């Protein structure tokens, strides 16, 4: 083995070492990139949770409380009160009854100027009268109201009694 063979062998060893160092550097860079991606995902998730929490603090939730009914001849009227259970201020509550098919079957009652906060007691609404006699099992209470985020039209979980 001559000097040139040792030089060639040394060059192969140096290039092999360089190749191993390059592979290790590549792996470290990949791991750093993956850590940065995970950190970004965690930051995005935290921001999303923060926004969801903030938006929930601006959402109103109304409770409908049946207050009975009255029959007058061939007409039936139902009384309800509403209470704000959510943290947001509620404005302009309107209430009416719909049947199972989605047809409005009563007068709409409420007050466009009504404002309810979470600390307010329940507010009695005017009596809503059925436009035709129906079984109460077929009826649902519907509400329209607004809070700081939007205007809502929703079916309550409450049925008239």
Secondary structure by P-SEA (a helix, b strand, c coil): ccaaaaaaaaaaaaaaaaaaaaaaaaaaaaaaaaaaaaaaaaaaaaaaaaaaaaaaaabbbbbbbbccccccccbbbbbbbbbbcccbbbcccccccccccccccbbbbbbcccccccccccccccbbbbccccccccbbbbbbbccccbbbbbbcccccc
